[in-house]
Amino acid sequence: MADVFLAILPLALASMLSPGILAVSIALLARKDRSAATALLLGGIIVALLLAAAGILVAQGDDKAAEALGFRPRAIDLLLGLFFLVFGIKVILEKPKPDSAPAGAKKTRGFAKWLAISFLGNITNFDAVLLNLAAVREIFNSTAALASKLMLLGFCDLCFVAPALLPLLFYIAEPQKAARMLEPVGNWMQKYGRYLVGAIFIIFGAYLEIKGL
């Protein structure tokens, strides 16, 4: 289990770098809209569960798909590795958006609308989605026991929803300090997060290329 954990740890941690989700959560809690912040978290949990199911299915079928197409099983690793390398370079080179928060983040909306906004914001957060899927695939392609796989899956999902979860937990513990203390973190992620995420994509892409050879 330890080797699998070390393999997926960078992917899981990098999936936490979602400045848009974090910014929205901080903005909601700054105006004491705990219900909307909870909806933001719930939407992320729903997406995380869907990604878990998708990642497990991919892990169970990718070798068979490669063989059906006439490739050796590890060809999937080579293809994914190349994709991750290219995507990592793209992430590093692209210019940061002035405001990556979902539209309407500062407007008052109901729980159901914030749940929908959160679902769309998380499912289209491609960096975090790809990192999470890659981690889940690594977990369920491993020979670890099922209980260990489920623990690692839970860790990955916890990291995925952390941008919405951590501000809410911090707000519950320190409601007066939460927004003021978390805002610099969001600003740092907005400016520099893409470099770390891009580097993780490139490193993991290189790992998959070596693994597939």
C-alpha positions in Angstrom: 0.0 0.0 0.0 2.9 2.4 0.8 4.2 2.4 -2.7 0.8 3.0 -4.2 0.3 5.9 -1.7 3.6 7.5 -2.7 2.6 7.1 -6.4 -0.8 8.8 -6.0 0.2 11.4 -3.4 1.4 14.1 -5.8 -1.7 13.6 -7.9 -4.0 13.9 -5.0 -2.3 16.9 -3.5 -2.2 18.7 -6.9 -6.0 18.1 -7.4 -6.4 20.4 -4.3 -5.1 23.4 -6.3 -8.5 24.7 -7.5 -8.3 28.4 -7.0 -11.8 29.0 -8.5 -13.6 26.7 -6.1 -11.5 28.0 -3.2 -12.3 31.7 -4.1 -16.0 31.0 -4.3 -16.0 29.2 -1.0 -14.2 32.1 0.7 -16.5 34.7 -0.9 -19.6 32.8 0.3 -18.2 32.4 3.9 -17.1 36.0 4.0 -20.8 37.0 3.7 -21.7 34.2 6.2 -23.6 32.2 3.6 -22.9 28.8 5.1 -25.8 27.1 3.3 -24.3 28.0 -0.1 -20.8 26.9 1.0 -22.3 23.6 2.1 -24.0 23.2 -1.4 -20.6 24.0 -3.0 -19.0 21.2 -1.0 -21.9 18.7 -1.7 -21.5 19.4 -5.5 -17.8 18.5 -5.2 -18.6 15.3 -3.4 -21.1 14.2 -6.1 -18.4 14.9 -8.8 -15.8 13.0 -6.7 -18.1 10.0 -6.5 -18.7 10.0 -10.2 -15.0 10.3 -10.9 -14.3 7.4 -8.6 -16.7 5.2 -10.5 -15.3 6.3 -13.8 -11.7 5.7 -12.6 -12.5 2.2 -11.4 -14.1 1.3 -14.7 -11.2 2.7 -16.7 -8.7 0.7 -14.5 -10.7 -2.5 -15.0 -11.0 -2.2 -18.7 -8.0 -0.3 -20.1 -5.7 -3.4 -20.6 -8.5 -5.3 -22.3 -9.3 -2.4 -24.6 -5.6 -2.2 -25.6 -5.5 -5.9 -26.4 -8.7 -5.7 -28.3 -7.2 -3.0 -30.5 -4.1 -5.1 -31.1 -1.8 -3.3 -28.7 0.1 -4.7 -25.7 -1.6 -3.9 -22.4 0.9 -1.2 -21.3 0.2 0.8 -24.5 -2.5 2.6 -22.5 0.3 3.9 -20.1 2.3 5.2 -23.1 -0.7 7.0 -24.5 -1.8 8.5 -21.2 1.8 9.4 -20.4 2.1 11.4 -23.7 -1.2 13.1 -23.0 -0.1 14.1 -19.5 3.2 15.5 -20.8 1.5 17.6 -23.4 -1.3 18.7 -21.0 1.3 19.6 -18.3 3.2 21.8 -20.8 -0.1 23.5 -21.8 -1.0 24.2 -18.1 2.3 25.8 -17.5 2.3 27.9 -20.6 -1.3 29.1 -20.5 -2.0 32.5 -19.0 -3.9 32.6 -15.7 -7.5 33.8 -16.0 -8.2 37.1 -14.2 -11.0 35.4 -12.3 -11.6 31.7 -12.5 -14.6 31.7 -10.1 -17.8 30.4 -11.6 -20.1 33.1 -12.9 -22.5 34.6 -10.4 -20.4 33.6 -7.4 -21.1 36.9 -5.6 -24.8 36.8 -6.1 -27.3 35.4 -3.6 -28.7 32.1 -4.8 -30.6 29.2 -3.3 -29.1 25.9 -2.1 -30.2 24.0 -5.3 -28.7 26.6 -7.6 -25.4 26.6 -5.7 -25.4 22.8 -5.9 -25.8 23.0 -9.7 -23.1 25.7 -9.9 -20.7 23.5 -7.8 -21.4 20.4 -9.9 -20.6 22.3 -13.2 -17.6 24.1 -11.7 -16.1 20.8 -10.4 -16.8 18.6 -13.4 -15.3 21.2 -15.8 -12.3 21.7 -13.6 -10.2 19.6 -16.0 -6.9 19.8 -14.2 -8.3 18.4 -10.9 -10.5 15.9 -12.8 -7.7 14.4 -14.8 -5.4 14.3 -11.7 -8.1 12.5 -9.7 -8.9 10.0 -12.5 -5.2 9.2 -12.9 -4.8 8.6 -9.2 -7.9 6.4 -9.0 -6.6 4.4 -12.0 -3.3 3.9 -10.3 -5.0 2.7 -7.2 -7.3 0.1 -8.9 -4.5 -1.1 -11.2 -2.4 -2.0 -8.2 -2.3 -5.3 -6.3 -3.2 -3.7 -3.0 -6.0 -5.2 -0.9 -9.5 -3.9 -1.5 -9.6 -2.2 1.9 -6.4 -0.4 1.2 -7.7 0.7 -2.2 -10.8 2.1 -0.7 -8.8 4.0 1.9 -6.6 5.5 -0.8 -9.7 6.3 -2.9 -11.1 8.2 0.1 -7.9 10.1 0.5 -8.0 11.2 -3.2 -11.6 12.2 -2.9 -10.9 14.2 0.2 -8.2 16.1 -1.6 -10.5 16.7 -4.5 -13.1 18.4 -2.4 -10.6 20.1 -0.1 -11.0 23.6 -1.7 -14.6 23.7 -0.6 -14.2 21.6 2.5 -11.3 23.3 4.3 -12.7 26.8 4.2 -16.0 25.5 5.6 -14.3 23.7 8.4 -12.1 26.7 9.1 -15.2 28.9 9.2 -16.9 26.6 11.6 -13.9 26.8 13.9 -12.9 30.4 13.4 -15.8 32.3 11.7 -14.2 35.8 12.3 -10.8 34.9 10.8 -11.7 32.4 8.0 -12.0 34.7 5.0 -9.2 37.0 6.0 -6.7 34.2 6.5 -7.7 32.0 3.5 -7.8 34.8 0.9 -3.9 35.0 0.6 -3.9 31.2 0.0 -6.4 31.7 -2.8 -4.4 34.5 -4.3 -1.2 32.4 -4.2 -3.0 29.5 -5.9 -4.3 31.8 -8.6 -0.9 33.1 -9.4 1.4 30.1 -9.0 -0.8 27.0 -8.7 -0.6 26.2 -12.4 3.1 25.8 -12.3 2.9 23.1 -9.6 0.0 21.4 -11.3 1.8 21.5 -14.7 4.9 20.0 -13.1 2.9 17.2 -11.6 1.4 16.4 -15.0 4.8 16.3 -16.6 6.4 14.2 -13.9 3.5 11.7 -13.9 3.5 11.6 -17.7 7.2 10.7 -17.7 6.5 8.0 -15.0 3.8 6.5 -17.2 6.1 6.6 -20.3 8.8 4.7 -18.3 6.2 2.3 -16.9 4.8 1.5 -20.3 8.1 0.8 -22.0 
